[in-house]
């Protein structure tokens, strides 16, 4: 899964800046609505696959947020010299 696919699962656009708290809020909301245990009478495989995609997308986006923070920190350190 690529970054843009992860962003589309979470409904994030390039213009919309999302911090870690907002990312976590969206993740919890997606889990609540797509968890297989909440859809016992419906297609279990679909919701199981959807949760797998949500979890993968969350890991990618968390990593991207962490990398962005590191880049900002390094730029600040470079500019402060």
C-alpha positions as CSV (number, residue, x, y, z in Angstrom):
1,X,0.0,0.0,0.0
2,X,1.3,3.4,-0.9
3,X,0.9,6.7,0.9
4,X,-1.8,8.0,-1.4
5,X,-3.9,4.9,-1.0
6,X,-3.5,5.2,2.8
7,X,-4.6,8.8,2.6
8,X,-7.7,8.0,0.6
9,X,-8.7,5.3,3.1
10,X,-8.5,7.9,5.8
11,X,-10.1,10.7,3.7
12,X,-7.1,12.9,3.9
13,X,-6.1,15.2,1.0
14,X,-2.8,16.9,0.4
15,X,-4.3,20.2,1.3
16,X,-5.6,19.0,4.7
17,X,-2.9,19.0,7.3
18,X,-3.4,16.2,9.9
19,X,-1.6,15.8,13.1
20,X,-1.2,12.6,15.2
21,X,-4.2,13.3,17.3
22,X,-6.5,13.9,14.3
23,X,-5.0,10.7,12.7
24,X,-5.8,8.7,15.8
25,X,-9.4,10.1,15.9
26,X,-10.0,9.1,12.3
27,X,-8.5,5.7,12.9
28,X,-10.7,5.0,15.9
29,X,-13.8,6.2,14.0
30,X,-13.0,3.9,11.0
31,X,-12.4,1.0,13.4
32,X,-15.7,1.6,15.1
33,X,-17.7,1.5,11.9
34,X,-15.8,-1.2,10.1
35,X,-14.9,-3.7,12.9
36,X,-16.0,-7.3,11.9
37,X,-17.5,-7.9,15.4
38,X,-19.9,-5.0,14.8
39,X,-21.2,-6.8,11.6
40,X,-21.8,-10.3,12.7
41,X,-24.7,-10.9,10.4
42,X,-23.1,-9.3,7.4
43,X,-20.1,-10.2,5.2
44,X,-17.3,-11.0,7.8
45,X,-14.6,-11.4,5.2
46,X,-15.2,-7.9,3.7
47,X,-15.0,-6.2,7.1
48,X,-12.0,-8.3,8.1
49,X,-10.2,-7.2,4.9
50,X,-11.3,-3.6,5.5
51,X,-9.8,-3.6,9.0
52,X,-6.6,-5.0,7.6
53,X,-6.4,-2.1,5.2
54,X,-7.3,0.4,7.9
55,X,-4.5,-0.9,10.1
56,X,-1.9,-0.9,7.4
57,X,-2.9,2.6,6.3
58,X,-2.7,3.8,9.9
59,X,0.9,2.4,10.3
60,X,1.9,4.1,7.0
61,X,0.4,7.5,8.0
62,X,1.9,7.3,11.6
63,X,5.3,6.7,10.1
64,X,4.8,9.6,7.6
65,X,3.9,11.9,10.6
66,X,6.9,10.8,12.5
67,X,9.2,11.4,9.5
68,X,7.7,14.8,9.0
69,X,8.4,15.8,12.6
70,X,12.0,14.6,12.2
71,X,12.5,16.6,9.0
72,X,11.0,19.8,10.7
73,X,13.3,19.3,13.7
74,X,16.4,18.8,11.5
75,X,15.5,21.9,9.5
76,X,15.1,23.9,12.7
77,X,18.4,22.7,14.0
78,X,20.1,23.6,10.7
79,X,18.6,27.1,10.6
80,X,19.5,27.8,14.3
81,X,23.3,27.5,13.6
